[in-house]
Amino acid sequence: MKVVIIGGGIGGLAAAACLLKQGHHVRVYEQAPELGEIGAAVQMSANAVKVLDHLGLREYMESVAVKPKAFEFRRYDDGEILHTIPLGDSHEAQHGAPYYQVHRVDLHVGLLRVVLSLDKDAVRLGCRAVEISETETGVNIKFEDGSATQAELLIGADGIKSVVRKYVIDTEPPKFTGQVAWRISIPTERIPQELRPDVVSSIWCGPKNHAVMYYMRSGTLLNFVGCVERPWEEESWTTKKPWTELDEDYRGWHPIVRAVIDNVDHDQCYRWALNNREPVLEWSTKRITLLGDAVHPTLPYMAQGAAMAIEDAAVLSRVLALDVELPDALKTYQELRAPRTARVVRESTEMADLYHISNKEEMRRAFKNRNLSESRNGWLYPYDPMNVTLVK
Ligand SMILES: Cc1cc2nc3c(=O)[nH]c(=O)nc-3n(C[C@H](O)[C@H](O)[C@H](O)COP(=O)(O)OP(=O)(O)OC[C@H]3O[C@@H](n4cnc5c(N)ncnc54)[C@H](O)[C@@H]3O)c2cc1C
């Protein structure tokens, strides 16, 4: 089948790799003139790593990623550990694949290599899709430069501001969540030895604000994401903001958090608005479907957005191998994916309430009641996109 994918992000490349492996003819059209991811990190839990394993990326991931020992939820000022989710060996033993922290660029490069090894012409750059029309026999896609292409199946993997989504679901823009995210990364050697965090994913929780810190690139870089409730601002991953505002947002926080803020380059502080959408149950026509942030963008508070895009890619490719008509396959795909992705979106939103509680006692109680370790080990991480039952 001739498949066109709009968007060469993590979801689009994962889909291309899975579909090429099945023998489909795949072309990925990416608007950026050069391929590259934004310099930030992502966490990949077993549910997504099983797909990376399927694509032959285990050895590569082992060489570029960090394996944290645990998620540690800590109080923002005194550092009290409120809850722990074991990762490391425990995660791998329980769920059959490791938990990784990886630079987005490294993950993107790994996926791209797989795609190009299967078809060196699969990715077209500088092609911004602007118009789509569907007939009984195919889909026509027009690009900004006036060129066009046709597909038997079109997959919109074009992120939160998806153009493809407009032809499938609605033209509503995503909504601002009232929260923004600071993003900084700092060479580990800049942080005084005694204030370097352990090899964990630490989440520092405070009033209307939380900060996530973890290592990437074999521990040589530390990633910091600070999520603060703030008025609306521009949604862009590349907008720099004054260090003084970052300093202000984290005044009075624990010395381990302060050590990162105090030692970062003052002109390297990025901040962007976090947007979201209400989950939907249907996102396909007869020949067009969506995946990843194009259909179910989520707050990053469970570290699952990219993982969901990768799961989508794997399940979609498996469903397309069934002996059914294309519209039925697309229906099956969305039926399989909608409940799970909606739960991730919903629970990620709820995490803001938990992580941002002002009162310490109340926060302690809330973490105890919620028992994130039991919950995530119970339903989130055990999911296996390569083996989940496709037809009941
Ligand atoms: C602060 C933060 C931390 C996060 N941490 C994690 C984490 O730890 N773990 C995790 O799993 N997820 C995490 N996520 C979520 C994750 O980054 C996203 O869910 C993921 O990148 C979505 O991938 P995607 O391929 O669907 O979309 P995108 O990565 O947005 O890719 C879309 C691509 O489509 C291209 N495009 C857009 N429009 C067009 C067009 N018209 N024509 C052609 N190309 C087009 C874009 O240029 C882009 O390359 C985090 C997100 C944030 C904001």
The ligand as an ORCA input file, in Angstrom:
! r2SCAN-3c Opt
* xyz 0 1
  C       8.141     19.431     28.462
  C       7.775     18.176     27.753
  C       8.341     17.006     28.206
  C       7.983     15.786     27.601
  N       8.499     14.648     28.084
  C       8.126     13.462     27.562
  C       8.627     12.225     28.063
  O       9.436     12.196     29.001
  N       8.187     11.064     27.500
  C       7.301     11.046     26.463
  O       6.923      9.958     26.004
  N       6.817     12.214     25.950
  C       7.194     13.405     26.471
  N       6.695     14.571     25.964
  C       5.708     14.532     24.868
  C       6.342     14.362     23.505
  O       7.353     15.300     23.321
  C       5.282     14.506     22.404
  O       4.123     13.838     22.783
  C       5.840     13.905     21.111
  O       6.916     14.652     20.648
  C       4.756     13.834     20.046
  O       5.317     13.329     18.856
  P       4.587     13.533     17.459
  O       5.465     12.869     16.462
  O       3.175     13.138     17.581
  O       4.561     15.110     17.241
  P       5.755     16.155     17.080
  O       6.957     15.731     17.827
  O       5.181     17.494     17.370
  O       6.136     16.072     15.525
  C       5.309     16.617     14.528
  C       6.139     16.874     13.270
  O       5.276     17.251     12.216
  C       5.843     18.339     11.512
  N       4.728     19.078     10.885
  C       3.780     19.815     11.525
  N       2.910     20.312     10.626
  C       3.320     19.884      9.399
  C       2.826     20.071      8.073
  N       1.736     20.805      7.841
  N       3.480     19.500      7.039
  C       4.596     18.746      7.259
  N       5.125     18.557      8.506
  C       4.480     19.102      9.546
  C       6.592     19.114     12.579
  O       7.581     19.945     12.031
  C       7.159     17.982     13.444
  O       8.412     17.554     12.978
  C       7.061     15.786     26.515
  C       6.525     16.986     26.042
  C       6.872     18.172     26.661
  C       6.260     19.453     26.165
*
